[in-house]
Amino acid sequence: MRNIHVRLLALIACLLLIPPLSAAGQIPERISDEDFWQMVLDFSEPNGSFNADNFVSNEILFQRLVPRLKEHGLGGAYIGVGPEQNFTYLSAIRPEIAFIIDIRRQAMLQHLMYKAIIELSADRADFLSFLFSRNRPAGLTVDSSPKELFEAYDEALPDHALFERNLSAIVRRLTEYHGFTLTGPDRHDIQYVYSAFFSYGSELAYSTEPALPTYKQLMVATDKNGDNQSFLGSEANFQFVKKLQDENLVIPIVGDFAGTKAMHAIAGYLKDHHAVVNSFYTSNVEQYLFLQGNWDKFYINVAELPVNPDSVFIRWIPKGSRFASPLKRNINALCPISEFMEAFTGGTIRTYRDVLTMTN
């Protein structure tokens, strides 16, 4: 263990010398289809499992964190986990490149589904029509508010013929336009995910538990000042995410945070392209890593990432003693990566509660 700590101290000392985010560059303006797909294949680990499909986030208050997140600077690289909440963080920090890591291949395929839909949509109203397979209501414009968009689609009926046409368009976009190789099970999983959005529309939630937020509730929520910070909060936010997707700069990876391949590959790519991690959204994955006993492997992986003092973890901290948390409600919070890694190397991070004490 002492040798690991010595190696990590040396790594962190080097990482603290990395220049500010504004100095980061050399990420390509566009990644070719061939290189994008090769990165997905080469960076990914074997398919894993989780106890939920996780079609939609369950973090209703996450927009409240966005103003604080913006204060840490724009640009750089983004790393995240989970479904659509990543797009809101992308629209907030405007990174040059993003990697979405999830232990399940189905999650990677869901992001490919999103990629195709976003690319094929001219604006937010088109996006919602495509996502839910409802015909676009009349009167919606680029200036429509999220509330107006979702209220209009609440009146629109699901259209099975439109669903079939859209599903075919998604697969064609990925396989014929981009040239990605999808297996039979991959196509089945995309249909399975897309069917959930068709069946439930904007009422789709993380699970059927009544207390969990729906897609609509997540998108029409606001920060503490009443401003909608979601990627559907404005046309400008959506168009930024669309530009990243159009240029193949949002790369979904199948990987384990504590694994031996995905995190290492991402760190190597960022170093090779002189990019600094702006934000790393971990949700509450660390909680599970502590339960599994491989949390230290994750932080050893993090030590490889190029960061600076402005780089932050974005965490979702669930309430209750079941999660070793003293909180009475779920919150989203930030933690400086460099400061946290110094604590880990110093031996003061031993439990999930230690993680929480450094997060606010």
C-alpha positions in Angstrom: 0.0 0.0 0.0 2.9 2.4 0.8 4.3 1.9 -2.7 0.9 2.8 -4.2 0.7 5.9 -2.1 4.2 7.0 -3.2 3.2 6.5 -6.9 0.0 8.4 -6.4 1.8 11.3 -4.8 4.1 11.6 -7.7 1.2 11.4 -10.1 -0.8 14.1 -8.3 2.2 16.4 -8.1 2.6 16.2 -11.8 -1.2 16.7 -12.4 -1.2 19.9 -10.3 1.2 21.4 -12.8 -1.3 21.0 -15.7 -2.4 24.4 -17.1 -5.9 25.9 -16.6 -8.8 24.6 -18.7 -8.6 27.6 -21.1 -5.1 26.4 -22.2 -6.4 23.0 -23.2 -6.6 22.4 -26.9 -5.7 19.9 -29.6 -8.9 18.0 -29.2 -10.1 17.5 -32.9 -13.0 19.6 -34.0 -14.5 16.4 -35.3 -13.8 12.8 -34.8 -14.3 10.6 -37.9 -16.9 7.9 -37.9 -14.2 5.3 -38.1 -12.2 6.7 -35.2 -15.3 7.2 -33.1 -16.4 3.6 -33.5 -12.9 2.3 -32.9 -12.7 4.3 -29.7 -16.1 2.8 -28.5 -14.8 -0.7 -29.3 -11.2 -0.3 -28.0 -12.0 1.6 -24.8 -14.9 -0.6 -23.7 -14.9 -3.5 -21.3 -17.1 -6.5 -21.2 -20.8 -6.0 -20.6 -21.8 -5.8 -16.9 -25.1 -5.6 -15.1 -27.0 -3.2 -12.8 -30.3 -3.6 -11.0 -32.2 -1.1 -13.1 -32.6 -0.1 -16.8 -31.9 3.5 -15.8 -33.7 4.9 -18.9 -34.0 8.3 -17.1 -32.3 10.1 -14.3 -33.8 10.1 -10.8 -32.0 13.3 -9.6 -34.7 15.9 -9.6 -32.6 18.7 -8.0 -29.5 18.5 -10.2 -30.2 21.7 -12.0 -29.5 23.6 -8.8 -25.9 22.7 -9.0 -25.4 24.1 -12.5 -24.6 27.7 -11.6 -21.9 26.5 -9.2 -20.5 24.2 -11.8 -20.2 27.0 -14.4 -18.0 28.9 -11.9 -15.3 26.3 -12.3 -14.8 27.2 -15.9 -15.8 26.1 -19.4 -14.1 23.8 -21.9 -11.8 20.9 -21.2 -13.1 17.3 -21.1 -16.2 15.9 -19.5 -16.6 12.4 -18.1 -20.0 11.1 -16.9 -22.3 8.2 -16.2 -26.0 7.5 -16.7 -28.5 8.8 -19.2 -29.8 12.3 -20.2 -28.6 14.4 -17.2 -25.1 14.3 -18.9 -26.5 16.5 -21.7 -27.4 19.2 -19.2 -23.9 19.2 -17.8 -22.5 19.3 -21.3 -24.6 22.4 -22.1 -23.4 24.0 -18.9 -19.7 23.6 -19.2 -19.3 23.5 -23.0 -16.5 20.9 -23.1 -14.5 20.1 -26.1 -15.1 16.3 -25.7 -17.2 14.0 -23.5 -17.0 10.4 -22.5 -20.0 8.6 -21.0 -19.1 5.5 -19.1 -21.6 2.9 -18.0 -21.1 -0.7 -16.9 -24.0 -1.9 -19.1 -23.8 -2.2 -22.9 -27.5 -1.3 -23.1 -26.6 2.1 -21.6 -24.0 2.7 -24.4 -26.6 1.7 -27.0 -29.1 4.1 -25.4 -26.6 6.9 -25.9 -26.2 5.8 -29.5 -29.9 6.0 -29.9 -29.8 9.6 -28.4 -27.0 10.4 -30.8 -29.1 9.4 -33.8 -32.2 11.2 -32.6 -30.4 14.4 -31.8 -28.6 14.4 -35.1 -31.8 13.9 -37.0 -33.7 16.7 -35.1 -33.5 20.3 -36.2 -34.6 21.7 -32.9 -36.0 20.8 -29.4 -39.6 20.3 -30.7 -38.3 17.9 -33.4 -36.2 16.1 -30.7 -39.2 15.4 -28.5 -41.3 14.3 -31.4 -38.6 11.8 -32.4 -37.9 10.7 -28.8 -41.5 9.9 -27.9 -42.9 9.1 -31.4 -45.6 11.8 -31.2 -46.3 14.1 -34.1 -45.0 17.6 -33.6 -47.8 19.9 -32.3 -48.5 23.1 -34.3 -47.2 26.4 -32.9 -44.0 25.2 -31.3 -40.9 27.4 -32.1 -37.3 27.7 -31.1 -38.5 30.2 -28.5 -40.9 27.8 -26.8 -40.2 27.2 -23.1 -39.7 23.7 -21.8 -43.1 24.0 -20.1 -44.7 24.9 -23.4 -43.0 22.1 -25.2 -44.0 19.4 -22.7 -47.6 20.7 -22.3 -48.0 20.5 -26.1 -46.7 17.0 -26.2 -48.9 15.9 -23.3 -51.8 16.4 -25.7 -50.1 14.5 -28.5 -51.0 10.8 -28.9 -48.4 8.0 -29.5 -48.2 7.0 -33.1 -47.1 3.4 -33.7 -46.4 4.0 -37.4 -44.2 6.9 -36.5 -42.4 4.8 -34.0 -41.6 2.2 -36.6 -40.4 4.8 -39.1 -38.3 6.5 -36.4 -36.8 3.2 -35.2 -35.7 2.4 -38.8 -34.3 5.9 -39.1 -32.3 5.5 -35.9 -30.7 2.2 -37.1 -30.0 3.5 -40.6 -28.4 6.6 -39.1 -26.0 4.5 -37.0 -25.3 1.7 -39.4 -25.6 3.2 -42.9 -24.8 6.9 -42.4 -22.1 6.4 -39.7 -21.1 2.8 -40.6 -21.2 1.5 -37.0 -21.5 -2.3 -36.7 -24.5 -3.3 -34.6 -25.2 -6.9 -33.8 -28.6 -8.5 -33.7 -28.8 -8.1 -29.8 -27.6 -4.5 -30.1 -30.6 -3.7 -32.4 -32.9 -5.6 -30.1 -31.7 -3.5 -27.1 -32.1 -0.2 -29.0 -35.7 -1.2 -29.9 -36.3 -2.2 -26.2 -35.0 1.2 -25.0 -36.9 3.2 -27.6 -40.1 1.3 -26.9 -40.0 2.5 -23.3 -39.9 6.1 -24.5 -42.8 5.4 -26.9 -44.9 3.7 -24.3 -44.5 6.2 -21.5 -43.7 9.4 -23.3 -42.8 12.3 -21.0 -44.0 10.3 -18.0 -41.1 7.8 -18.3 -39.2 7.6 -15.0 -36.2 5.8 -13.5 -38.7 3.1 -12.3 -42.4 2.8 -11.6 -42.0 4.0 -8.0 -44.4 7.0 -7.7 -41.9 9.3 -5.9 -39.4 9.3 -8.7 -39.4 12.2 -11.2 -40.6 11.8 -14.8 -38.7 12.9 -17.9 -41.0 16.0 -18.0 -40.4 16.9 -14.4 -36.6 16.7 -14.9 -36.7 18.9 -17.9 -39.1 21.6 -16.6 -37.3 21.9 -13.2 -35.2 24.9 -12.5 -32.3 26.0 -10.3 -32.8 28.0 -7.1 -33.2 31.2 -9.1 -36.0 29.8 -11.2 -33.9 29.4 -14.3 -34.1 26.3 -16.4 -30.6 24.9 -16.8 -31.5 21.7 -18.7 -30.3 20.8 -22.1 -33.9 21.5 -23.2 -34.0 24.7 -21.3 -33.1 26.8 -24.3 -32.5 26.2 -28.0 -28.9 27.3 -27.5 -28.4 24.6 -24.9 -29.8 21.9 -27.2 -27.9 23.1 -30.3 -24.6 22.9 -28.3 -25.3 19.3 -27.5 -26.3 18.7 -31.1 -23.1 20.1 -32.3 -21.1 17.8 -30.1 -23.1 14.8 -31.3 -22.8 15.9 -35.0 -19.0 16.0 -34.6 -18.8 12.6 -32.8 -17.5 14.3 -29.7 -19.7 12.4 -27.2 -18.3 8.9 -26.9 -20.2 6.3 -25.0 -18.1 3.6 -23.4 -19.0 0.3 -21.7 -16.8 0.3 -18.6 -16.4 -0.1 -14.9 -15.1 2.9 -12.9 -12.8 0.4 -11.1 -12.0 -1.6 -14.1 -8.6 -2.0 -15.9 -9.4 -0.7 -19.4 -12.0 2.1 -19.9 -10.7 4.7 -17.5 -7.1 4.0 -18.4 -7.9 4.4 -22.1 -9.8 7.7 -21.6 -6.9 9.1 -19.5 -4.4 8.2 -22.2 -6.5 9.8 -24.9 -6.8 13.0 -22.9 -3.1 13.2 -22.1 -2.3 12.5 -25.8 -4.5 15.5 -26.8 -3.4 17.8 -24.0 -6.9 18.0 -22.6 -7.8 18.6 -18.9 -10.8 17.1 -17.2 -13.3 19.8 -16.4 -15.9 17.7 -14.6 -16.4 14.1 -13.7 -20.0 13.2 -13.0 -20.0 10.1 -10.8 -23.6 10.1 -9.6 -23.5 7.7 -6.6 -21.4 5.0 -8.3 -18.8 5.4 -5.5 -21.4 4.2 -3.0 -21.6 0.9 -4.9 -17.8 0.7 -5.2 -17.5 0.9 -1.4 -20.1 -1.8 -1.0 -18.2 -4.0 -3.5 -14.8 -3.3 -1.8 -13.1 -2.0 -5.0 -13.4 1.7 -4.4 -9.6 2.2 -4.1 -9.1 0.8 -7.7 -11.4 3.6 -8.9 -9.3 6.3 -7.3 -6.1 4.8 -8.6 -7.7 5.1 -12.0 -8.7 8.7 -11.3 -5.1 9.5 -10.5 -4.2 8.9 -14.1 -6.6 11.6 -15.4 -5.1 15.0 -16.3 -6.7 17.5 -13.9 -6.1 20.9 -12.4 -7.4 22.7 -9.3 -10.6 23.7 -11.0 -11.5 20.1 -12.0 -14.4 18.7 -10.0 -16.3 15.6 -9.2 -20.1 16.0 -9.6 -21.8 13.7 -7.1 -25.4 12.7 -6.3 -25.6 11.9 -2.6 -28.7 9.9 -1.7 -30.3 10.4 1.7 -30.5 8.0 4.6 -28.4 5.7 6.7 -28.7 2.9 4.2 -26.2 4.8 2.1 -24.0 5.9 5.0 -25.3 9.4 4.6 -26.6 11.6 7.4 -28.7 13.7 4.9 -32.5 13.9 5.1 -32.9 14.5 1.3 -31.0 13.7 -1.8 -28.6 16.4 -3.0 -26.1 17.0 -5.9 -22.7 18.4 -4.8 -19.2 19.2 -6.0 -15.8 18.1 -4.8 -12.4 19.3 -6.2 -10.7 16.3 -7.7 -7.1 17.3 -6.8 -8.0 18.0 -3.2 -9.8 14.7 -2.9 -7.0 12.8 -4.4 -4.5 14.3 -2.0 -6.8 13.1 0.8 -7.0 9.6 -0.7 -3.2 9.4 -1.2 -2.8 10.6 2.4 -4.9 7.7 3.7 -7.8 9.8 5.0 -10.4 8.3 2.5 -11.4 4.9 3.9 -15.2 4.9 3.9 -18.1 6.3 1.8 -18.8 8.7 4.7 -15.2 10.1 4.2 -16.2 10.8 0.6 -19.3 12.7 1.7 -17.4 14.9 4.2 -15.3 16.3 1.3 -18.4 17.0 -0.9 -20.6 20.0 -0.7 
